[in-house]
Amino acid sequence: MTDYDSLLFLSPNFPGGYNGRAYANFAAGRFAASGNDLKRSLGLDPRQIYSVLWLHLARLRLRQFDGDEFAANLAHVQAQGWPQPIAAFLTRKLSGAELLMAAQLGDAKTRPDRLCDANFFLGEDAIAAGQARNARRYFFAAHKLCPISSPSYTGTVAELRRR
């Protein structure tokens, strides 16, 4: 956190600094702080789909209904391909099974990254729905696939420690 604070002190208009600190806050269970950083990052560049998705997760964890905010944020994103299916799942346009099928499509080299993200977001959605057992199953699946550098990996490890 200190490194992100220093980075943002030196570069207060760098969205990536806010995103990094937001992911760290999310992993630490500081969902309000995570949401604040993601909102600030999106204020600097509203086209960041992962920031939109993670802000929605932070709102879910705070039990804040953010349907209008989420829709407005998604409207700024011109995402084609991955991770657009995650947004479709979170807006109930795709089922969980369809999200996992979408993660299978495309380049085999990046398939583990997509499956990592899909399982992580499915786990977070299960938590929001009060389905702890399903969430744990998704987080275990994500943990097997996620590259260590992925925010989904950090989130997955934190969720498994909490469960």
Secondary structure, 3 states (H helix, E strand, C coil): CHHHHHHHHHCCCCHHHHHHHHHHHHHCCCHHHHHHHHHHHHHHCCCCHHHHHHHHHHHHHCCCCCHHHHHHHHHCCCCCCCCHHHHHHHCCCCCHHHHHHHHHCCCHHHHHHHHHHHHHHHHHHHHHCCCHHHHHHHHHHHHHHCCCCCHHHHHHHHHHHHC
